[in-house]
């Protein structure tokens, strides 16, 4: 498999290691966390521990003895296998002077990991990492990124058939092995059915009763499945934006399969022709483009959608520097402003609205609105920053 450098992420990680005692990289399995951490360790020197290795020296009963003797950078991979390490890291991060800094890798959110109760506030910096993004692969490979998704082994596979094979294997091992290793007891077939159902609801408003009825489970169970797959970074719950506008607003999240290649695998779509002819084409494009905007803007915690029961709607609202910016995603040759966009623009007081599409040319839609080719997104964001 070829290699694709991720220099911006590497720079961000190295900067945070310099400034914080603990740097925590969170992201889905197989997204490249280990590869990147090994490169950082190669640059800076230090020690590496893989908690998936049964022979790791970091066994719970001796971990403190091992770690407190080490200096420099210490990389700990798959920390969710030993959540009790968080309590130990708090102690080690408070030493004066500080002899070591920690780079910790995890494949699940802290909320999902039982036993992580110790706060590292003020001691830890977070890096949220996914698969390759458009800025890393380049605009010329946008269609391949959309079709195959950003997981390195899927995107860099030598042909489409090998990419499909990798994604099928990923789904199987993820459900049958990785979930259970987190201590989560959910039958793999049930979770797979739920994940496939989300793929068919991709880009739509979450409705617990619909899912529960279709799966033959209680609403609380459907919600738990959603939270599990969100917590392991394969689903996105995009929260609604609401404030006292005197309007009836939708207050349930939108749900997305975060990786477009996994979405296509769950929908049974094997190539670009099948994607182009599928009823979920527009939603697939919306989710793909939305992920690129959120990733390139680093706006994971400042991103929302907006929808009123009267019909006003905005696919993505990003808040930066106290200002509101809107994004609509349209799989169309020449998108135009719609009535619902105009209403949302006025409701929210947007600084700017971009309608993102797959075409080649940017063009204005008004004083503060513009059609933007997705391939130009990185250049636009660079100028914005």
N, C-alpha and C positions, 0 to 999 in steps of 0.2 A: 504494500500500500504506500502511495506517495505521502509526502509530508507537507503540511500547509502551516507556515508560521503564524503565530497569534501575538504579534509584538506589542500591540497596544494593551492587551490583557496582561502580558508579562510585565510591562512597565507599571501598570496600575498595582499589580501584586507586589512588586519590588518596592514601590513607594510606600505602600501600606505596611510592609514588613519593617521598613525603616522607622515608621512613626508609631507603631502600636506593638505591644508585647505579643498579642495574638491576632493573626489574620485568618479568617474562616472563609474558605471557598465552598459555596453551596451550589449544587446543580445535579441534574439527573445522571444516572449511571451511564457510562460510555460516552460522555460528552467531551472528554479530553482533559479532565481535571488532573489525573495522575501524570499524563505526559507533560503538561505545563508545569506542574510542581517539580517534576524531576529536572526540567530545564532550569528552573529557578535555583534549585539546589545545586545543579552543576555550575551555575554562574557564581553563586555565593558560598558554596561549600556547605558543610553541615552533615546532618544525620537524617536517615529516612526510615520510617516504621510503617509497615502495612498491617493493619489490624485484621485483615482477612487471612493473613498467614498464620496457621495454627502454631507455628514455631516462633512467633514474634516475641522478643524480650519484654514487651510491654504487657505482661500478664498482670491482672488487677492487683495481686498481692505484692508485686515487686516494682510496679510502674514508677512509684515515687523515687525509689532508690536508684533506678536506672536514669530517670530524667534529671534529677537534681544535680547529677555529676557532670552533665553535658553542657557544652558552651556552643555559641554560634546559632545557626539556624537548625531547627528541629521540625521535620515534616512528619505529620501523623495522618495517614490515609485511612478513609472509611471509619471515622471516629464514632459513628453511630453503633458500631459493634461493641464499644465500651463507653456508654454514656457517662459512667462515673468519672471518667477522665476530666470532665468539665470542672468538677470540684477541685481536682488536683491542679488544673491549669490556673485556677484563680489564685491558689497559693503561690505557684511558681512565677506567675506574672507580677506578683507584688514584691518580689525580692529586690533589694537595693544594695549595691548596683545590680542591674539586670544582666546576668551572664548569658542568657539565651532568649531567642525569640521563636515563636511557634507559628508554623503554617499548617493549618488543620483543614482536612478535606472531608466533606460529608455529602451524602446522596439523599438526604431527607431534611426537611425543615425542623428546627428545634422544637416546634410545637408538637410534632409527630413522634418525637423520640421520648420514650418513657425514661424517667430518671434524670433528665436534664432540668434541674431546678435551680442550679447556682447561676447567679447573674454575673456576667463578665462586663457589665456596663463600664465604659471608660477604659477598658483594657483590650477590647476586641474591635476589629474592623471587618466588615463583611464585603465579600465579592460574590455577586450572583453570576453564575456562568451557565451558558447553554451551549448548543452546538454552534457550528460556524454561522456567521451572519454575512450580510451582503457586503459590508465593508471589508471583511476578511477574504472573501472568495472573488470579489470584483464583479462589476456590473455585467461583464460578458458572460458570466456563468449564472445569472439570475434565474433563468428558466430551469436549469439543472438543480439549483438550490431549492426552488419551489417544488419540483417534482420529487426529489429524493429526500429533502429535508437536510438539516444541518448536522446530524450525528456524523462524526468524521468517517467512520467505516462505511456508512451508507453513501455519503456524498463522494468520497474518494474511491469507491469501488470501481474496478476496471470496466464494468459494463452494467447496464440496467438490470440484467438478470441477477448478478451478484449483489447488487444493492437491495433488490427485493428479497433475496435469500437472507441477507443479514438482518433486515427489518423483521422478517418472520421469526427468525431465531431470537432476536431481541425481545419481541413480545412474549414469546414462550418462556424464556429464562427469567424475564422481569417478573412475570406473574407467578411462576412456579417456584422461583428461588429467592429473588431479591426482596419481594414483599414479606415473605415469611421470616427472612433474616432480621427484619425490623421488629419481630415479635408480634406482627399483625396476623391474626388468625381469620382470614377470609378465604373461602374456597376460590381457587384460581378460575374455574369456569364461570362463577358468578361475577367476579371482578372483570373478566374479559367481556362478558355480555354487557355489563354496565359501560365499559370503555367503548365498545362498539356502538352502543346507543348514544353516548355522548358524541361520537363521530357524526351520527346522523342529525344531532341537534347542534352541531358545531356553529358558533356564531349567533346562537339564539338565547333567549332568556331562560334561566333555570326555573324549572317547575317540578318541585319535589313530588307532587302527587302523580304527575304523568309518569315519572320514572318509577315510582314505587308500584303503581298499578301495572305497568308493563313488565316489571321484573318479578312481581308477586311478593314484594317485601313491604315492610313498614316505611313510612317517610323518613324516620330517623335513620334507618339502615341505608336508604338511598343517599341521604346526606352524608353519612359516614363514608360511604364509598367515594363520594365526590371529594371529601376532605382528604382522604388517603391519597388519591391520585394527584390532587393538588399539592399535597405535602411532599410528594416525591418528584415534583416538578415536571410532570407529563401533561397535566391539565392546567389551564388558567381560568381563574374566576375573576373577571373584570368587574370591579364594583361600580355601581351607579353613582352618579353625582347628583346630590339633591341638596337644596337649601330652601329657605322660605320664599318661594317665588309666587306663591298663590296659585300653583298649578298642581294637578294630580300627576305625580311622577312614579315611574317604575322603580321599585326599590329592591328587586332581586338581581343577582349578578348575571352577566352573560358568561357562557361557558365556551371554552375553546380547547381543542387538542393543540398543544403548544408547538409541536413539530409537524410541519406539513407532510413530510415523508411518512411519518407514523399515521397521520390522518388518512393518507391515501391507502396505506396498507390496511387499515381497519375498514375502509370502504371497499376494499377489493379492487382498487384501481392500479393497473400494472404498468401503464405508460401514459405519455402525454396525450395521446389521442383519446384514451378513456377518460382522463381528467377533463379534457375540453368538452366532452359530450355529457358529462355527469350533471345531474340537477344541483349538486352542491358546489359547482364550479365557482360561482360568485362568493360563496362563503369561504371556500378554500383560499381564494385570493385575499379576501378580507383578513383572515387569520394570519396568513403568511406575511402580508404587508404590515399588519398591526404589530406583530412580533418584531419586525425589523425596526419600526419606529421606536418602540419601547426600549429595545436593546441599544440602538445607536444613540438615543437621547439619555440613556441611563435613568429612565423615569419609572422604574418598577413600582415605586410607592406614590407616584403622583399622576397616575393614569386612571381614567374613568370613562364610562360611556354616559350618554344623556338621552333620556327618552321620556316623553310625556304621553299620557293616555289620549291627548288630543292630536297626536301625530308628529310632533316635533322630535327630531332624532339626530344624534351625532355619534358616529362610530367610536371616536376616541377623543377625549379631552385630556390634554396634558397641561399641568400647571408648573410654570417655571418662573422664578423670580417674582412671584405674586401676580403674574399675568397668565391669561388663559389662551391656549392655542388649540385649534380644532383640526381633526383629520377625518376625512371620509375616504373610503376605499371602494373603488368602482372598477369592475372588470368590463370596460367599455372602450370603444374606439375614440369617442370624443365626449367625455362627461360634461355635464352642465350643472349649475346650481339648481337644486330642487326647492320647492316651497318649504319642506321640512328642514332643510339646511338653513335657509334664510331665517326661519323662526328660531331655530337653535342658536344661530349667530347672534340674534338680538337678545334672546333670553339670557345667554351666558356672557354677553359683552366680550366676545372674542377679540384678541389682538390681531389674529390672522387665521384664515382657514385654508388648508390645502386639501384638494381632492386628488388622491394618489391613484394612479392607474398604470397599466403595463405599457402604454404607448411611448413614442420616442420624443415628443415635443412638449415643453412647458408653455402655457399660455395663461393670460389673466382672465379672471371671471368677474372682476370688479376691483374696487379700491383695495380691499383687504382679503381677497380670495384669489386663489391661483390653482390651476391644474398642474400637478407635479408628476413626472415619470418616476416610478420607484427607483430606477437605475440612477437617478440624480439625487436620491435622498441624502446620501452621505455628504455630497458637496453642499447641499442646502443646509444641513445641520452644522457643518464645519463653519460656514459663513454666519450662521445664527449664533454659534457660541462665541 
